[in-house]
Amino acid sequence: MNLDADRLRFYVEIATKRPTFSEFAKDYDFVNGAAKGGDPMSHQEFLDLVTPKELRHTGGLVLSW
C-alpha cells in the first residue's frame, strides 16, 4: 500500500457488538410475513407495470426485417 505523508488519513474504531440474527429479525413473522395488507409487488411486476408491452423483451437481440 502506498501512503503519502501529505495525504489526509481517517481512522475509525467501532465500539459495539455485532447484532445477532434474532436481534435483527425480532419483529419479523416468518410464517405470515412482516408486510401488513399483503405482499409488496415483485421487481418483475413493477417492470411490467411501467414498461410498455411493445418494449418488453428478455435482453436478447430483437431483429425484425
NUTI-863695 format. One record per residue: x, y, z of N, C-alpha, C, O in turn. Coordinates in steps of 0.05 Angstrom, whole numbers, padded with zeros to 5 digits, always signed. Layout:
XYZXYZXYZXYZ
...
This chain:
+00017-00023+00000+00000+00000+00000+00018+00025+00000+00037+00026+00015
+00012+00044-00017+00027+00068-00019+00014+00091-00003-00007+00100-00012
+00025+00099+00019+00014+00120+00035+00032+00145+00033+00056+00144+00040
+00021+00166+00023+00036+00191+00021+00034+00206+00047+00013+00206+00060
+00055+00220+00055+00055+00234+00081+00038+00259+00080+00029+00269+00101
+00033+00270+00056+00018+00295+00054-00012+00290+00050-00027+00309+00045
-00021+00265+00052-00050+00260+00048-00064+00257+00075-00052+00247+00094
-00088+00266+00076-00105+00264+00100-00114+00236+00104-00122+00222+00086
-00112+00226+00129-00120+00199+00136-00141+00200+00158-00140+00217+00176
-00160+00181+00156-00181+00179+00177-00178+00151+00189-00174+00131+00175
-00181+00150+00215-00181+00124+00230-00208+00122+00244-00217+00141+00256
-00220+00098+00242-00246+00093+00255-00244+00069+00272-00233+00048+00264
-00255+00071+00296-00258+00048+00314-00287+00044+00320-00300+00063+00330
-00298+00020+00315-00325+00014+00321-00326+00000+00347-00315-00022+00350
-00340+00012+00367-00340+00000+00394-00368-00009+00401-00382+00003+00418
-00377-00030+00388-00403-00042+00394-00403-00071+00387-00385-00080+00372
-00422-00086+00396-00422-00115+00389-00439-00119+00364-00458-00103+00359
-00433-00139+00349-00448-00145+00325-00475-00157+00333-00476-00175+00350
-00497-00147+00322-00523-00158+00329-00526-00186+00319-00516-00193+00298
-00540-00203+00334-00546-00230+00326-00569-00229+00306-00583-00209+00304
-00574-00251+00293-00596-00253+00274-00623-00250+00288-00641-00237+00278
-00625-00261+00311-00651-00259+00326-00656-00230+00335-00679-00222+00336
-00635-00215+00341-00639-00187+00348-00647-00171+00323-00663-00152+00325
-00635-00178+00301-00640-00163+00276-00668-00168+00266-00681-00150+00256
-00678-00193+00268-00704-00201+00257-00725-00205+00279-00743-00222+00276
-00724-00190+00301-00741-00195+00324-00771-00189+00317-00788-00202+00329
-00777-00170+00300-00805-00162+00294-00816-00176+00269-00838-00170+00261
-00800-00193+00257-00809-00206+00232-00823-00232+00238-00813-00249+00253
-00846-00236+00226-00861-00261+00229-00855-00278+00205-00864-00272+00182
-00839-00299+00208-00830-00315+00186-00852-00333+00174-00849-00344+00153
-00874-00336+00189-00896-00353+00179-00915-00336+00162-00923-00344+00140
-00923-00312+00172-00943-00296+00158-00930-00272+00143-00944-00260+00127
-00905-00266+00148-00892-00244+00135-00895-00218+00151-00914-00216+00167
-00878-00199+00146-00879-00174+00160-00896-00153+00147-00904-00134+00160
-00903-00157+00122-00919-00137+00107-00948-00139+00115-00960-00160+00114
-00959-00117+00123-00987-00116+00130-01004-00109+00105-00996-00092+00089
-01026-00123+00102-01043-00117+00079-01034-00130+00054-01041-00120+00032
-01018-00151+00055-01010-00164+00030-00980-00159+00025-00968-00142+00036
-00970-00175+00007-00942-00173-00001-00938-00150-00020-00955-00143-00036
-00914-00137-00019-00908-00116-00039-00903-00129-00066-00898-00153-00068
-00905-00114-00086-00901-00125-00113-00872-00133-00118-00854-00121-00106
-00869-00152-00135-00842-00161-00142-00829-00141-00162-00843-00124-00173
-00803-00145-00166-00789-00128-00185-00801-00132-00213-00804-00113-00228
-00807-00157-00221-00818-00163-00247-00845-00150-00250-00852-00140-00272
-00862-00151-00229-00888-00139-00231-00886-00109-00235-00902-00097-00249
-00866-00096-00222-00862-00068-00225-00853-00061-00254-00863-00042-00266
-00835-00077-00264-00826-00073-00292-00848-00076-00312-00851-00061-00331
-00866-00096-00307-00889-00100-00325-00908-00076-00323-00921-00069-00343
-00909-00064-00300-00927-00041-00296-00917-00016-00311-00933-00001-00322
-00891-00011-00310-00881+00014-00321-00869+00012-00349-00862+00032-00361
-00867-00012-00360-00855-00016-00387-00877-00023-00407-00892-00042-00402
-00879-00007-00428-00900-00014-00449-00895-00042-00460-00872-00051-00462
-00916-00056-00468-00914-00083-00479-00896-00084-00503-00881-00104-00507
-00896-00063-00520-00880-00063-00544-00850-00063-00538-00834-00071-00555
-00842-00053-00515-00813-00051-00509-00803-00073-00491-00780-00073-00484
-00820-00092-00484-00811-00114-00467-00797-00135-00483-00808-00144-00504
-00774-00144-00475-00761-00167-00486-00742-00178-00465-00738-00165-00444
-00730-00200-00470-00714-00214-00450-00684-00205-00450-00669-00216-00434
-00677-00186-00466-00649-00177-00466-00633-00188-00490-00611-00179-00494
-00645-00206-00504-00631-00217-00528-00635-00198-00551-00649-00178-00549
-00622-00204-00574-00625-00188-00597-00653-00191-00609-00663-00214-00611
-00666-00169-00615-00692-00170-00628-00689-00159-00656-00686-00135-00660
-00690-00177-00675-00686-00169-00703-00712-00174-00718-00723-00196-00718
-00721-00154-00732-00745-00158-00749-00739-00144-00775-00732-00120-00776
-00741-00159-00797-00734-00148-00824-00759-00145-00840-00757-00136-00863
